[in-house]
Amino acid sequence: MGSDGPADPTRTLDAREIDGEPFGAIMAALDDLPAEGTLELVTSFEPEPLYGVLDERGFVHETERVADDEVRVAISRAK
């Protein structure tokens, strides 16, 4: 995916592994994201309500459905 170690600006958060509402964990991961970093969010559905929040906070996203029960959303800071 990228280089090893802290130089790799991509982080992955699998929301399917979070008990309860994952919104807080997603926001915390975005707060910790390096300026040039990307958060790859893995969910079981397309998180459409999240998109408006991302726009308001200055993030852009790209969504890809990779399986019936797996959606990956690449989130990065808008340039």
C-alpha positions in Angstrom: 0.0 0.0 0.0 2.7 2.5 0.9 6.1 2.6 2.7 6.6 1.2 6.1 6.7 3.2 9.3 5.6 6.7 10.2 6.4 8.1 6.8 3.4 6.3 5.4 0.5 8.9 5.5 -2.3 6.3 5.1 -4.1 5.0 8.1 -6.9 2.5 8.2 -9.9 2.4 10.5 -12.3 -0.6 10.3 -15.6 0.7 11.7 -17.0 -2.9 11.5 -14.8 -3.7 14.6 -16.2 -0.8 16.7 -19.0 -1.7 19.1 -21.8 0.9 18.9 -21.6 4.2 17.0 -18.3 4.7 15.2 -18.6 8.4 14.7 -16.4 9.5 17.6 -13.7 7.1 16.6 -13.8 8.4 13.0 -13.6 12.0 14.1 -10.7 11.2 16.5 -8.8 9.4 13.7 -9.4 12.5 11.4 -8.2 14.8 14.1 -4.9 12.8 14.4 -4.5 12.6 10.6 -1.3 14.2 9.3 -1.8 17.1 6.9 -0.9 15.0 3.8 -2.4 11.8 5.2 -5.3 9.7 4.1 -7.7 7.8 6.4 -9.1 4.6 4.8 -12.4 4.0 6.5 -13.8 0.4 6.1 -17.5 -0.1 6.7 -20.2 -2.5 5.8 -22.3 0.2 4.1 -21.9 3.5 2.4 -21.8 6.1 5.2 -23.7 8.8 3.4 -24.5 10.9 6.5 -20.8 11.2 7.2 -20.1 13.0 3.8 -21.7 16.2 4.9 -19.7 16.3 8.1 -16.5 15.7 6.1 -17.3 18.6 3.7 -18.0 20.9 6.7 -14.7 20.0 8.3 -12.6 20.5 5.1 -12.2 16.9 4.0 -12.7 15.2 0.6 -13.6 11.5 0.1 -13.6 8.8 -2.5 -15.8 5.8 -2.0 -15.4 2.3 -3.4 -17.6 -0.7 -2.8 -15.3 -3.7 -2.8 -17.8 -6.3 -1.7 -21.5 -6.6 -0.8 -20.6 -6.0 2.8 -17.4 -3.9 2.5 -17.1 -0.2 1.5 -13.9 1.7 1.6 -13.8 5.4 1.9 -10.5 7.2 1.4 -10.7 10.5 3.3 -8.1 13.3 3.0 -7.9 17.0 3.7 -9.1 19.2 0.9 -6.3 21.0 -0.9 
